[in-house]
Amino acid sequence: MPGGRRPETDDIEILRGIALYPGPGVASTELADILEMTQQGVTPRLRSLADDGLVEYRTIGGTNVYRLTLRGEIYVAERELDGYES
């Protein structure tokens, strides 16, 4: 990654990256590229978000493809609304 390691990425940034990806889901490698993280950095975070019920995945051709659950969609929407209340 050019310029060294990126500062800490919040869970909401990961969730937004999934929400904004144009397709039915996003692979961890693609999400890592979007967020300027390594796949090794994003994968455990995705597992944690899955454990929390905010994302789900299915394996397609040996690749885990992640998408938001309804709970994850609500979580992102609430955070977006919070950003507009000032």
PyMOL commands that set and color helices and strands:
alter all, ss='L'
color gray80, all
select helices_A, chain A and resi 11-20+28-35+39-51+70-84
alter helices_A, ss='H'
color red, helices_A
select strands_A, chain A and resi 26-27+55-60+63-68
alter strands_A, ss='S'
color yellow, strands_A
deselect
rebuild
show_as cartoon
